[in-house]
């Protein structure tokens, strides 16, 4: 879906880690990532698929304009501790110490502002 400014709205997709194809789009995301995370590198995630803990792991990817702009491995767990509360959390295995998502740097240019200005007072 296109917006009025000629850009495409981001599209999120959830798929099993076991079915993920790590291609050039992943290399592009790694090269332009806002934050470095070795545990989110394609080669690390690819190798992690063979671990028993990776069963059921889902990979959330975000594309915009056909370009991969973000990714994070997730676990969907129906229980939180001893409580029957379903929740979603970043997937980390025993040798993974950083769970930050892989996200593309913002492109240079105008940004949205979270504040606005208004004229206040006499004659405004």
N, C-alpha and C positions, 0 to 999 in steps of 0.2 A: 504494500500500500504506500503510495507516495504522499508526501505532505506538500503544502504550498510552496515550500522553499526548494523543491527539486531533490530532496533527499528521501531515502526510504526508511520507514520505521524499522527499528530492530525487531528481529524475529528470533525467539528462543525455541530451542528444541532439546528434548530429553531423550537420550538413547543409552542402551547398555554399554558400559565401557568395553565389554568383550566384542561388540560390533563396530567400534569406532575405527575409522581409517585415518591414520595420521599421514597427511599429505603436505603439499607445498603451502597450503593455507595455514597449517600449524607452524611451519617455519616462519611465515610472514608475521604471524601473531607473536611468536617468540622474539623476533627481531625488533618489533615495535611495542613491546610490552611496557606498561607503565611501571611495573615493579618486577624485579627479577625473582624467580622462584624455581630453583632447580628441580623441585619435586613436581612441578607442572610442565616440565619439558616433555615433548612427545616421546622421546626414547625412554624416559623414566616411567611414564604412564603405560607405555607399550610393554615394558618389562614387568610392570606390576600386575598385568592381567593374569599371569601364571600363579599368583599367590592365592592361597585358599580364601584369604580375607576379601578378595576382590569380587567374589560371587555376589551378585545383586547390586554392584556399584553402577550408578547411572552417571552419565556425563551430560551436564547442561552446557550447551553451546549457544552463543548469540551471534547472529549474522546481521550485517547491515549493508544493503546494496550489494549483496553477493559476497561480501568479505567477512571472514571470521574475525570478530572483535572481542570475544570473551569466551572463557571456558572454566568450568569448575567441576571436579568429581564430587558426587553426592551420595550419601547413604540415606535411604528412607527406612526408618525404623519404627515399628508399631509399638515399641515400648521404650519408656524413658526411665532407666534404672529399674525399680520394682513396680513402677506405675504404668498402667496401660494407656499411656499418652503417646500417640503417634507424633513423630517429628522428623525433620530433615536436618542433616548436618553435613558439614564438609567431611569427605572421606579422607582419612589418614591411616596409613598402615604403620607398623612398628618402626620402620626406618624413615618415616617421613615426619619432619619436624616443623614444617610450615604449611599452612592450609589456605593461604591467600589465593584468591582466584587469579587466573591469567587474564588480564584485560589490556586492551590496546590503549596507548596514550591518546589523549584528546588531540584532534588535529588543530593546528594553529588557526586563528580567526575569531570572529565574534562568538561570544558565549552568552547564554541566557543569564539574566540577572534575577536574583531572588528578592530584590527590593525594588521599590519604585519611589519616585519623587513626586511631590504634589505642591502646588503653590498654596500657601496658607497666609491669611491676613487680609487687611483692607486692600481692595483693588485687585485682588488675585483672581 
